[in-house]
Amino acid sequence: MPNAKALPLIETDAAPCCPPLDERPLTPEEAERAAAMFKALGDPVRLRLFSQIASHAGGEACVCDISDVGVSQPTVSHHLKKLREAGLLTSERRGTWVYYRVAPSVMASMARSFSASG
């Protein structure tokens, strides 16, 4: 049995996008941050890429594992860049491949945005 080595967690300064929508009105900054995230996910290819990464075994995916979304590899790279810029993904280069992971707190924060608080 090969020795399994756990990868260290990458600390980021990812901030939750916003409080639950029924908790209080969003501040202008929270609204900007949330709108950027939802705008990035508004594209079907980006949503599929995000879903493939989020649901991939171990919570991260190599770009080589997520390129089958019906567009060329340069287009996949463009969409992954947009998801990173929106704060939805983090990435790490390992050798010749880039591995993507959903940014910490993004899934919980986005789900919490639409959950009833009381």
Rosetta blueprint (number, residue, H / E / L):
1 M L
2 P L
3 N L
4 A L
5 K L
6 A L
7 L L
8 P L
9 L L
10 I L
11 E L
12 T L
13 D L
14 A L
15 A L
16 P L
17 C L
18 C L
19 P L
20 P L
21 L L
22 D L
23 E L
24 R L
25 P L
26 L L
27 T L
28 P H
29 E H
30 E H
31 A H
32 E H
33 R H
34 A H
35 A H
36 A H
37 M H
38 F H
39 K H
40 A H
41 L H
42 G L
43 D L
44 P H
45 V H
46 R H
47 L H
48 R H
49 L H
50 F H
51 S H
52 Q H
53 I H
54 A H
55 S H
56 H L
57 A H
58 G H
59 G H
60 E E
61 A E
62 C E
63 V H
64 C H
65 D H
66 I L
67 S L
68 D L
69 V L
70 G L
71 V L
72 S L
73 Q H
74 P H
75 T H
76 V H
77 S H
78 H H
79 H H
80 L H
81 K H
82 K H
83 L H
84 R H
85 E H
86 A L
87 G L
88 L L
89 L E
90 T E
91 S E
92 E E
93 R E
94 R E
95 G L
96 T L
97 W E
98 V E
99 Y E
100 Y E
101 R E
102 V E
103 A L
104 P L
105 S L
106 V H
107 M H
108 A H
109 S H
110 M H
111 A H
112 R H
113 S H
114 F L
115 S L
116 A L
117 S L
118 G L
